[in-house]
Amino acid sequence: MKTNLMKLVMLVIFGLSTLTGFSQENKKESKKAELKTVCFKSNLTCHGCVNEVKEAVTYEKGVKDLKVDLKTNLITITYKTNKTDEAKLKKSITKLGFEANKVELKKENEK
């Protein structure tokens, strides 16, 4: 009886330690999420428009940075690829009634 109980306890301890290790691996994987930046040309007309976009898009899952330039009408968003994508971000802007036409970003070494 004691032997069976000891075996059962050992199995439970082994099972829990395995689950803990698996959980930690998942956390490491989620931390490896790639950051990506996308830029949209919009039709913003005032600071109220800018604030409206900032308030809505900042709280989208995965958004790490948001810049809105009223002079150039550019909305630049840096986001985690495992949490969101360009289509969802575009939809969050167009849902507010603004245009969101993707603009290709120039790389630093390009002139």
C-alpha positions as CSV (number, residue, x, y, z in Angstrom):
1,M,0.0,0.0,0.0
2,K,2.8,2.4,1.0
3,T,4.7,1.5,-2.2
4,N,1.7,2.3,-4.4
5,L,1.2,5.6,-2.6
6,M,4.9,6.5,-3.0
7,K,4.7,5.7,-6.7
8,L,1.6,7.9,-7.1
9,V,3.3,10.8,-5.3
10,M,6.4,10.5,-7.5
11,L,4.2,10.5,-10.6
12,V,2.3,13.6,-9.5
13,I,5.6,15.4,-8.7
14,F,7.1,14.4,-12.0
15,G,4.0,15.4,-13.9
16,L,3.9,18.8,-12.2
17,S,7.6,19.5,-12.9
18,T,7.0,18.6,-16.6
19,L,4.1,21.0,-16.9
20,T,6.0,23.8,-15.3
21,G,8.9,23.3,-17.8
22,F,6.4,23.3,-20.7
23,S,4.8,26.5,-19.4
24,Q,8.1,28.3,-19.2
25,E,9.0,27.3,-22.8
26,N,5.7,28.8,-24.0
27,K,6.6,32.1,-22.2
28,K,10.0,32.1,-23.9
29,E,8.4,31.6,-27.3
30,S,5.9,34.4,-26.8
31,K,8.8,36.8,-25.8
32,K,10.4,36.0,-29.1
33,A,7.6,37.7,-31.0
34,E,8.9,39.8,-33.9
35,L,8.3,43.5,-33.9
36,K,7.2,45.0,-37.3
37,T,6.5,48.5,-38.4
38,V,3.8,49.6,-40.8
39,C,3.0,53.0,-42.1
40,F,-0.4,54.2,-43.4
41,K,-1.2,57.3,-45.4
42,S,-4.5,58.8,-44.1
43,N,-6.8,61.8,-44.5
44,L,-6.5,63.4,-41.0
45,T,-7.5,67.0,-40.9
46,C,-7.1,68.2,-37.3
47,H,-5.6,67.4,-33.9
48,G,-9.0,65.9,-32.9
49,C,-8.5,63.3,-35.7
50,V,-5.0,62.6,-34.5
51,N,-6.2,62.1,-30.9
52,E,-9.1,59.9,-32.1
53,V,-6.6,57.6,-33.9
54,K,-4.2,57.6,-31.0
55,E,-6.9,56.7,-28.5
56,A,-8.3,53.8,-30.6
57,V,-5.1,52.3,-32.1
58,T,-2.9,52.5,-29.0
59,Y,-5.2,50.0,-27.2
60,E,-5.1,47.4,-30.0
61,K,-3.4,44.2,-28.9
62,G,0.3,44.1,-29.7
63,V,0.7,47.8,-30.5
64,K,4.1,48.8,-29.0
65,D,4.5,52.3,-30.6
66,L,2.3,54.7,-32.5
67,K,3.2,58.0,-34.2
68,V,0.7,60.1,-36.0
69,D,1.9,63.1,-38.1
70,L,-0.7,65.6,-39.1
71,K,1.5,67.4,-41.6
72,T,2.2,64.4,-43.7
73,N,-0.9,62.4,-42.7
74,L,1.2,59.4,-41.8
75,I,0.3,56.9,-39.1
76,T,3.3,54.7,-38.2
77,I,2.7,51.7,-36.0
78,T,5.1,49.3,-34.5
79,Y,3.5,46.0,-33.3
80,K,4.1,42.4,-32.2
81,T,3.4,40.1,-35.1
82,N,2.1,37.3,-32.8
83,K,-0.6,39.6,-31.4
84,T,-1.9,41.5,-34.5
85,D,-1.3,42.2,-38.2
86,E,-1.5,45.0,-40.8
87,A,-5.1,44.1,-41.7
88,K,-6.4,44.4,-38.2
89,L,-4.5,47.7,-37.7
90,K,-5.9,49.1,-40.9
91,K,-9.4,48.0,-39.9
92,S,-9.1,49.9,-36.6
93,I,-8.2,53.1,-38.5
94,T,-10.9,52.7,-41.2
95,K,-13.5,51.9,-38.6
96,L,-13.0,55.4,-37.3
97,G,-13.8,56.8,-40.8
98,F,-10.3,57.6,-41.9
99,E,-8.3,56.2,-44.9
100,A,-5.5,53.8,-44.2
101,N,-3.4,53.2,-47.4
102,K,-0.2,51.3,-46.7
103,V,3.0,53.1,-47.5
104,E,6.3,51.3,-47.9
105,L,8.9,52.4,-45.4
106,K,12.4,53.2,-46.8
107,K,15.2,51.3,-45.1
108,E,17.8,53.4,-43.3
109,N,20.5,52.6,-45.8
110,E,18.3,53.6,-48.8
111,K,18.4,57.1,-50.1
